[in-house]
């Protein structure tokens, strides 16, 4: 998984998604960080480390500047799938 950002405020995350050039689908997970809800945005899902590294190298500069990282989550972790508002059905 290629993680872009994590924020405490879901509205701020939704605004980020609306304001940036992202894939048609992105993935969100609510976690806890320092005792508070923490909303994590994943750019894309990948079957292995090399494909995630390829995706990271191809990010546009504005997203690469966020210093994204490759993250592995345990099997069965649920993610919210978010469709871009301008995506075609």
N, CA, C and O of each residue as an XYZ file, in Angstrom:
356
protein
N       0.851     -1.165      0.000
C       0.000      0.000      0.000
C       0.899      1.231      0.000
O       1.953      1.257      0.635
N       0.461      2.223     -0.713
C       1.219      3.465     -0.785
C       0.453      4.529     -0.004
O      -0.571      5.037     -0.461
N       0.967      4.857      1.180
C       0.301      5.823      2.055
C       0.801      7.227      1.749
O       2.004      7.479      1.678
N      -0.163      8.143      1.567
C       0.195      9.533      1.282
C       0.261     10.383      2.535
O       1.287     11.001      2.820
N      -0.837     10.416      3.288
C      -0.900     11.295      4.461
C      -1.779     10.672      5.536
O      -2.518      9.718      5.294
N      -1.676     11.236      6.717
C      -2.584     10.945      7.810
C      -2.918     12.262      8.492
O      -2.040     13.102      8.692
N      -4.183     12.444      8.848
C      -4.630     13.689      9.486
C      -5.648     13.366     10.573
O      -6.278     12.308     10.551
N      -5.802     14.277     11.515
C      -6.779     14.095     12.584
C      -8.204     14.436     12.153
O      -9.163     13.953     12.754
N      -8.348     15.253     11.134
C      -9.656     15.791     10.751
C     -10.125     15.184      9.423
O      -9.481     15.376      8.392
N     -11.232     14.459      9.448
C     -11.738     13.803      8.236
C     -12.117     14.828      7.166
O     -11.906     14.582      5.979
N     -12.666     15.959      7.567
C     -13.031     16.993      6.588
C     -11.778     17.479      5.856
O     -11.801     17.700      4.646
N     -10.709     17.639      6.591
C      -9.447     18.059      5.973
C      -8.962     17.006      4.968
O      -8.441     17.351      3.907
N      -9.135     15.741      5.300
C      -8.749     14.673      4.378
C      -9.610     14.713      3.117
O      -9.095     14.594      2.005
N     -10.917     14.881      3.291
C     -11.819     14.965      2.138
C     -11.458     16.155      1.247
O     -11.500     16.048      0.022
N     -11.106     17.285      1.858
C     -10.681     18.460      1.086
C      -9.396     18.165      0.309
O      -9.259     18.559     -0.849
N      -8.467     17.475      0.951
C      -7.221     17.111      0.281
C      -7.515     16.259     -0.953
O      -6.954     16.491     -2.024
N      -8.389     15.284     -0.797
C      -8.744     14.400     -1.912
C      -9.360     15.205     -3.056
O      -9.039     14.975     -4.222
N     -10.235     16.141     -2.727
C     -10.898     16.952     -3.753
C      -9.919     17.888     -4.468
O     -10.109     18.211     -5.640
N      -8.876     18.320     -3.762
C      -7.967     19.335     -4.293
C      -6.749     18.788     -5.032
O      -5.987     19.564     -5.608
N      -6.548     17.476     -5.029
C      -5.332     16.914     -5.624
C      -5.652     15.904     -6.721
O      -6.717     15.287     -6.743
N      -4.716     15.763     -7.603
C      -4.844     14.804     -8.698
C      -4.493     13.416     -8.161
O      -3.326     13.091     -7.946
N      -5.520     12.620     -7.954
C      -5.375     11.286     -7.371
C      -5.996     10.254     -8.300
O      -6.731     10.611     -9.221
N      -5.710      8.985     -8.069
C      -6.359      7.946     -8.881
C      -7.880      7.990     -8.733
O      -8.406      8.629     -7.822
N      -8.570      7.311     -9.630
C     -10.032      7.265     -9.594
C     -10.538      6.756     -8.247
O     -11.554      7.235     -7.742
N      -9.837      5.795     -7.668
C     -10.181      5.293     -6.338
C      -8.998      5.503     -5.411
O      -7.849      5.260     -5.779
N      -9.295      5.957     -4.207
C      -8.301      6.011     -3.141
C      -8.888      5.272     -1.947
O     -10.071      4.934     -1.934
N      -8.061      5.028     -0.956
C      -8.463      4.188      0.166
C      -8.185      4.909      1.474
O      -7.140      5.537      1.649
N      -9.142      4.806      2.388
C      -9.053      5.502      3.669
C      -9.198      4.487      4.787
O      -9.973      3.535      4.696
N      -8.440      4.712      5.832
C      -8.554      3.875      7.024
C      -8.540      4.787      8.234
O      -7.689      5.668      8.357
N      -9.497      4.564      9.125
C      -9.499      5.300     10.388
C      -8.752      4.462     11.414
O      -9.074      3.296     11.645
N      -7.746      5.082     12.023
C      -6.934      4.438     13.046
C      -6.952      5.317     14.289
O      -7.705      6.288     14.355
N      -6.136      4.983     15.259
C      -5.951      5.826     16.446
C      -4.478      6.217     16.479
O      -3.592      5.388     16.267
N      -4.237      7.489     16.748
C      -2.869      7.993     16.859
C      -2.844      8.994     17.996
O      -3.588      9.975     17.991
N      -1.991      8.743     18.961
C      -1.902      9.604     20.153
C      -3.263      9.773     20.817
O      -3.610     10.852     21.296
N      -4.029      8.675     20.836
C      -5.313      8.659     21.522
C      -6.460      9.329     20.786
O      -7.544      9.489     21.347
N      -6.239      9.719     19.548
C      -7.281     10.417     18.780
C      -7.535      9.694     17.464
O      -6.681      8.951     16.981
N      -8.728      9.919     16.878
C      -8.965      9.364     15.544
C      -7.947      9.936     14.549
O      -7.619     11.122     14.585
N      -7.470      9.082     13.683
C      -6.440      9.447     12.701
C      -6.867      8.860     11.367
O      -7.070      7.651     11.254
N      -7.004      9.702     10.366
C      -7.502      9.287      9.061
C      -6.334      9.199      8.078
O      -5.654     10.188      7.805
N      -6.123      8.004      7.561
C      -4.984      7.721      6.695
C      -5.477      7.575      5.259
O      -6.477      6.907      4.998
N      -4.764      8.206      4.336
C      -5.090      8.132      2.915
C      -4.053      7.284      2.190
O      -2.856      7.569      2.219
N      -4.548      6.233      1.539
C      -3.697      5.380      0.718
C      -3.950      5.712     -0.746
O      -5.089      5.698     -1.212
N      -2.890      6.004     -1.451
C      -2.957      6.330     -2.873
C      -3.357      5.113     -3.695
O      -4.191      5.208     -4.595
N      -2.756      3.971     -3.380
C      -2.979      2.776     -4.192
C      -2.571      1.520     -3.430
O      -1.772      1.565     -2.495
N      -3.146      0.397     -3.861
C      -2.858     -0.906     -3.272
C      -1.960     -1.679     -4.228
O      -2.116     -1.585     -5.446
N      -1.023     -2.442     -3.681
C      -0.054     -3.162     -4.511
C       0.192     -4.557     -3.959
O       0.180     -4.760     -2.745
N       0.414     -5.519     -4.853
C       0.619     -6.897     -4.402
C       1.985     -7.134     -3.762
O       2.174     -8.100     -3.022
N       2.948     -6.233     -4.058
C       4.294     -6.445     -3.520
C       5.054     -5.117     -3.453
O       4.618     -4.099     -3.990
N       6.192     -5.166     -2.784
C       7.029     -3.981     -2.583
C       7.508     -3.367     -3.902
O       7.435     -2.148     -4.053
N       7.996     -4.161     -4.862
C       8.470     -3.544     -6.112
C       7.392     -2.760     -6.863
O       7.679     -1.690     -7.401
N       6.168     -3.267     -6.908
C       5.124     -2.525     -7.627
C       4.750     -1.250     -6.873
O       4.422     -0.241     -7.497
N       4.795     -1.282     -5.550
C       4.537     -0.067     -4.765
C       5.654      0.952     -4.985
O       5.392      2.151     -5.075
N       6.895      0.480     -5.072
C       8.017      1.387     -5.342
C       7.885      2.022     -6.725
O       8.175      3.207     -6.893
N       7.454      1.250     -7.704
C       7.226      1.804     -9.046
C       6.169      2.899     -9.003
O       6.334      3.955     -9.614
N       5.081      2.644     -8.277
C       4.011      3.643     -8.156
C       4.525      4.898     -7.465
O       4.181      6.011     -7.863
N       5.346      4.726     -6.434
C       5.877      5.884     -5.720
C       6.756      6.726     -6.638
O       6.698      7.955     -6.597
N       7.559      6.078     -7.457
C       8.439      6.813     -8.382
C       7.651      7.570     -9.448
O       8.151      8.547    -10.006
N       6.439      7.136     -9.734
C       5.656      7.791    -10.787
C       4.668      8.834    -10.255
O       3.873      9.380    -11.019
N       4.716      9.110     -8.953
C       3.815     10.127     -8.394
C       4.138     11.501     -8.959
O       5.301     11.801     -9.231
N       3.117     12.343     -9.141
C       3.394     13.725     -9.541
C       4.170     14.441     -8.425
O       4.062     14.061     -7.259
N       4.940     15.459     -8.769
C       5.775     16.146     -7.776
C       5.019     16.607     -6.529
O       5.545     16.520     -5.420
N       3.785     17.097     -6.704
C       3.033     17.595     -5.539
C       2.748     16.481     -4.531
O       2.694     16.741     -3.329
N       2.564     15.252     -5.000
C       2.332     14.128     -4.087
C       3.644     13.544     -3.581
O       3.729     13.132     -2.424
N       4.653     13.502     -4.416
C       5.968     13.009     -3.988
C       6.533     13.885     -2.874
O       7.244     13.393     -1.999
N       6.218     15.185     -2.904
C       6.699     16.112     -1.881
C       6.148     15.787     -0.490
O       6.696     16.238      0.516
N       5.077     15.012     -0.433
C       4.497     14.622      0.859
C       5.306     13.525      1.546
O       5.017     13.155      2.684
N       6.307     13.012      0.862
C       7.138     11.919      1.361
C       6.299     10.690      1.723
O       6.333     10.222      2.861
N       5.547     10.173      0.750
C       4.725      8.985      1.007
C       5.608      7.784      1.342
O       6.813      7.790      1.092
N       4.994      6.779      1.901
C       5.758      5.582      2.229
C       4.938      4.338      1.940
O       3.710      4.367      1.865
N       5.667      3.251      1.782
C       5.045      1.956      1.527
C       4.733      1.327      2.876
O       5.570      1.288      3.778
N       3.529      0.847      2.986
C       3.071      0.308      4.261
C       2.366     -1.018      4.021
O       1.601     -1.166      3.068
N       2.629     -1.962      4.883
C       1.952     -3.257      4.808
C       0.980     -3.336      5.978
O       1.353     -3.105      7.128
N      -0.266     -3.664      5.669
C      -1.278     -3.836      6.708
C      -1.563     -5.320      6.877
O      -1.386     -6.100      5.940
N      -2.003     -5.711      8.062
C      -2.339     -7.123      8.280
C      -3.484     -7.573      7.371
O      -4.314     -6.766      6.953
N      -3.513     -8.864      7.074
C      -4.607     -9.454      6.290
C      -5.946     -9.113      6.926
O      -6.074     -9.092      8.150
N      -6.934     -8.849      6.096
C      -8.288     -8.635      6.583
C      -8.607     -7.231      7.053
O      -9.739     -6.967      7.459
N      -7.642     -6.321      7.012
C      -7.899     -4.944      7.422
C      -8.864     -4.319      6.422
O      -8.664     -4.404      5.211
N      -9.910     -3.693      6.943
C     -10.900     -3.069      6.060
C     -10.507     -1.635      5.744
O     -10.035     -0.889      6.602
N     -10.719     -1.278      4.488
C     -10.451      0.076      4.018
C     -11.717      0.637      3.398
O     -12.497     -0.088      2.780
N     -11.911      1.926      3.569
C     -13.000      2.608      2.874
C     -12.497      2.955      1.477
O     -11.426      3.543      1.324
N     -13.261      2.594      0.475
C     -12.912      2.930     -0.905
C     -13.644      4.216     -1.247
O     -14.865      4.301     -1.121
N     -12.886      5.215     -1.681
C     -13.494      6.493     -2.035
C     -13.307      6.730     -3.519
O     -12.186      6.710     -4.026
N     -14.403      6.953     -4.206
C     -14.421      7.262     -5.633
C     -14.242      8.769     -5.781
O     -14.865      9.547     -5.058
N     -13.391      9.179     -6.716
C     -13.276     10.615     -7.008
C     -14.621     11.145     -7.465
O     -15.362     10.440     -8.150
N     -14.943     12.360     -7.101
C     -16.218     12.976     -7.471
C     -16.372     13.129     -8.976
O     -17.484     13.037     -9.497
N     -15.265     13.362     -9.684
C     -15.356     13.590    -11.126
C     -15.185     12.307    -11.934
O     -15.106     12.358    -13.162
N     -15.125     11.164    -11.263
C     -14.961      9.888    -11.975
C     -16.247      9.523    -12.706
O     -17.349      9.804    -12.234
N     -16.092      8.902    -13.846
C     -17.248      8.459    -14.628
C     -17.776      7.152    -14.051
O     -16.984      6.324    -13.601
N     -19.103      6.941    -14.050
C     -19.651      5.683    -13.517
C     -19.271      4.488    -14.368
O     -19.653      3.360    -14.054
